[in-house]
């Protein structure tokens, strides 16, 4: 019941806001998303609205959007994380809904040259040369198993908990390679899911990984940033933990992300298409 109240509250707040603002309402999932998109919008013509809550901000945004669409509310656009939507058939579609190019906003940052800038700032050239692998590829290879495990948990309703897992317990800090059984054990421990057999989960992982999915759609950005944080302490850098903690790295990635990168994304083209189909409503500044 609370979920429905929250949806109605958000929808009604936007309807009330229309009496004093005639521009576009852009719905985004959280405060970090808001900080990111604020750089690109025309603030006189578009107002950012953060929609967050349970069971997930994304589902809440989609529900709010549906309510507004049913009442023929004009000038509302939503941007949500793609998550696993592009790997599954059942996903909500609307001309007023745009998904991130990759799994989430953080993977978009990591897939851009912003990552190269952050590595140049915090990494050690000598260690990177000795590492002998492309850092971006190493992050993806380590993050894939976690991404697949989350996907399996969601699709099979295992209710596994991934928050606050300790990555150093299953990621080798020198090579950034993952130990899948240790990863499964760490997630099981956090989830209090002791009845699940690790070998069975690993077998499901192997089956899931046998398909050639795009790793940028499978991996979760927060996981990759956690692995990058580990790497910048030992494998490819010599930083203190406090200097490269994940939240700080995500801020640095956002700061390193240039407008030119954004203008080459599917999100950018999706917004421009929406603007041309919903005149006179605008979202983006004219000069980006």
C-alpha positions in Angstrom: 0.0 0.0 0.0 2.9 2.4 0.9 4.3 1.9 -2.6 1.0 3.1 -4.2 0.9 6.1 -1.9 4.4 7.0 -2.9 3.6 6.8 -6.6 0.5 8.9 -6.2 2.4 11.4 -4.0 5.1 11.9 -6.7 2.6 12.1 -9.5 0.5 14.7 -7.6 3.5 16.8 -6.7 4.4 17.0 -10.4 0.8 18.0 -11.4 0.8 20.7 -8.7 4.2 22.0 -9.9 2.7 22.4 -13.4 0.7 25.4 -12.2 3.9 27.4 -11.7 6.3 25.7 -14.2 5.3 25.2 -17.9 8.5 23.4 -19.0 9.7 19.8 -19.1 9.8 17.6 -16.0 12.8 15.1 -16.3 12.5 12.2 -13.8 15.7 10.6 -12.7 16.5 7.8 -10.2 18.7 9.5 -7.6 20.8 12.4 -6.4 24.0 11.3 -8.3 21.9 11.0 -11.5 20.5 14.5 -10.8 24.1 15.9 -10.4 25.1 14.3 -13.7 22.2 15.5 -15.8 22.1 19.0 -14.4 25.2 19.8 -16.4 23.4 19.2 -19.7 19.8 20.5 -19.2 18.4 23.9 -20.0 17.4 24.9 -16.5 14.9 27.5 -17.6 13.1 25.0 -19.8 13.5 21.8 -17.8 13.2 20.8 -14.2 14.9 17.7 -12.8 12.8 15.6 -10.4 14.5 12.9 -8.3 12.2 9.9 -7.7 13.4 7.5 -5.2 11.8 4.8 -3.0 11.0 1.2 -2.6 10.9 -1.5 -4.1 13.2 0.4 -6.5 13.5 3.9 -7.8 13.3 2.7 -11.3 10.0 0.9 -10.8 8.7 3.9 -9.0 9.6 6.2 -11.8 7.9 4.0 -14.4 4.8 3.8 -12.2 4.7 7.6 -11.8 5.2 8.0 -15.6 2.3 5.6 -16.3 0.0 7.6 -14.0 0.9 10.9 -15.7 0.6 9.4 -19.2 -2.9 8.0 -18.4 -4.0 11.5 -17.5 -2.6 12.9 -20.7 0.0 15.0 -18.8 2.3 16.6 -21.3 6.0 17.4 -21.0 7.3 14.6 -18.8 10.4 12.5 -19.7 12.1 9.8 -17.6 15.6 8.4 -17.7 16.3 5.1 -15.9 19.1 2.6 -15.7 18.8 -0.1 -18.3 19.8 -2.8 -15.8 19.1 -6.1 -17.5 16.3 -4.8 -19.7 18.2 -5.2 -23.0 19.0 -8.8 -22.1 15.4 -9.7 -21.4 12.2 -9.6 -23.4 9.8 -8.2 -20.8 10.4 -4.5 -20.3 8.2 -1.5 -20.1 8.4 0.8 -23.2 7.1 4.3 -23.6 8.0 7.2 -25.9 8.6 9.2 -22.7 11.1 6.7 -21.2 14.8 6.5 -22.0 17.3 3.9 -20.7 21.0 4.3 -20.2 23.2 3.1 -23.0 24.8 0.5 -20.8 23.6 -1.3 -17.6 23.6 2.0 -15.6 25.0 5.5 -15.4 28.2 4.3 -13.7 29.0 1.8 -16.5 28.4 4.7 -19.0 31.1 6.7 -17.2 33.5 3.7 -17.1 32.9 3.0 -20.8 34.0 6.5 -21.7 37.4 8.3 -21.7 36.5 9.5 -18.2 38.0 6.2 -16.9 41.3 6.8 -18.7 41.5 10.3 -17.0 40.9 8.9 -13.6 43.4 6.1 -14.1 46.0 8.7 -15.3 45.3 10.7 -12.1 45.4 7.9 -9.6 47.2 5.0 -11.3 50.9 4.2 -11.4 52.3 4.0 -14.9 54.9 1.5 -13.8 52.3 -0.7 -12.1 49.9 -0.4 -15.1 52.7 -1.6 -17.5 53.5 -4.5 -15.2 49.8 -5.3 -14.8 50.0 -6.4 -18.5 46.2 -6.2 -19.2 43.8 -3.6 -20.4 42.3 -2.2 -17.1 38.8 -1.7 -18.6 38.8 -5.4 -19.8 40.0 -6.6 -16.4 37.2 -4.7 -14.6 34.6 -6.2 -16.9 36.0 -9.7 -16.6 35.8 -9.5 -12.8 32.5 -7.8 -12.8 30.7 -10.2 -15.1 30.3 -13.0 -12.5 28.7 -10.6 -10.0 26.5 -9.1 -12.7 25.3 -12.6 -13.7 24.8 -13.6 -10.1 22.5 -10.6 -9.5 20.6 -11.3 -12.7 20.1 -15.0 -11.6 19.0 -13.8 -8.2 16.4 -11.4 -9.7 15.1 -13.8 -12.3 14.9 -16.8 -10.0 13.8 -14.7 -7.0 16.6 -15.9 -4.7 16.6 -12.6 -2.9 20.3 -12.5 -2.5 21.8 -9.4 -0.9 24.7 -7.6 -2.6 25.0 -4.4 -0.5 28.0 -4.1 1.7 29.8 -7.2 0.4 33.6 -7.1 0.9 35.2 -7.3 -2.5 38.7 -8.1 -1.2 37.4 -11.4 0.0 37.0 -12.7 -3.6 39.0 -10.3 -5.8 42.8 -10.8 -6.0 44.1 -7.3 -5.3 47.2 -7.9 -7.4 45.6 -9.4 -10.5 41.9 -8.2 -10.1 40.8 -11.8 -10.9 37.7 -13.1 -9.3 37.3 -16.3 -7.3 33.7 -17.3 -8.1 33.2 -19.7 -5.2 34.5 -17.2 -2.7 32.2 -14.5 -4.3 29.2 -16.8 -4.0 30.1 -17.6 -0.3 30.4 -13.9 0.5 27.0 -13.1 -1.1 25.4 -16.1 0.7 26.8 -15.0 4.0 25.5 -11.4 3.5 22.1 -12.9 2.5 21.9 -15.5 5.3 21.2 -17.9 2.4 23.0 -20.9 3.9 20.6 -23.4 2.4 21.7 -22.6 -1.2 24.5 -24.9 -2.5 27.5 -22.9 -3.8 28.2 -25.5 -6.5 24.6 -25.3 -7.8 24.9 -21.5 -8.0 28.2 -21.8 -9.8 26.7 -24.2 -12.3 23.9 -21.7 -13.0 26.5 -19.0 -13.5 28.4 -21.2 -16.0 25.1 -21.8 -18.0 24.2 -18.1 -17.9 27.8 -17.1 -19.0 27.7 -19.4 -21.9 25.6 -16.9 -23.9 27.5 -14.1 -25.5 26.0 -11.1 -23.7 27.4 -7.6 -23.9 29.4 -7.2 -20.7 28.4 -3.5 -20.5 24.8 -4.7 -20.2 25.6 -7.4 -17.6 28.1 -5.6 -15.3 26.8 -3.2 -12.6 28.7 0.1 -12.4 29.0 0.2 -8.6 30.7 -3.3 -8.7 33.2 -2.1 -11.3 34.0 1.0 -9.3 34.6 -1.2 -6.2 37.0 -3.3 -8.2 38.7 -0.2 -9.6 39.1 1.0 -6.1 40.8 -2.2 -5.1 43.1 -2.0 -8.2 44.2 1.6 -7.5 45.4 0.5 -4.1 47.7 -2.3 -5.3 47.4 -3.7 -8.9 47.6 -0.5 -10.8 48.3 2.1 -8.1 49.6 2.7 -4.6 46.8 4.9 -3.1 45.5 4.9 0.4 42.0 3.4 0.8 40.5 6.8 1.7 41.9 8.4 -1.4 40.2 6.0 -3.9 37.1 5.0 -2.0 34.2 4.1 -4.4 32.0 7.2 -3.8 35.0 9.5 -4.4 35.9 7.6 -7.6 32.3 8.0 -8.9 32.5 11.7 -8.2 35.8 11.9 -10.1 34.4 9.9 -13.0 31.5 12.3 -13.3 33.8 15.3 -13.2 36.1 13.7 -15.8 33.1 13.1 -18.1 32.9 15.7 -20.9 30.0 17.1 -22.8 31.5 15.7 -26.0 31.1 12.2 -24.6 27.5 12.8 -23.7 26.7 14.0 -27.2 27.6 10.6 -28.6 25.3 8.6 -26.4 22.0 7.0 -27.2 20.5 9.0 -24.3 21.5 12.2 -26.0 19.9 11.2 -29.3 16.9 9.8 -27.5 16.3 13.2 -25.7 16.8 15.1 -29.0 14.2 12.9 -30.7 11.8 13.3 -27.8 12.2 17.1 -28.0 11.4 17.2 -31.7 8.3 15.0 -31.1 7.1 17.0 -28.1 7.5 20.7 -29.1 7.6 23.2 -27.5 9.1 21.2 -24.6 12.8 21.2 -24.2 15.4 19.3 -22.1 18.9 20.1 -23.3 20.8 23.3 -23.7 21.0 24.4 -27.4 24.8 24.6 -27.3 25.7 21.0 -26.4 
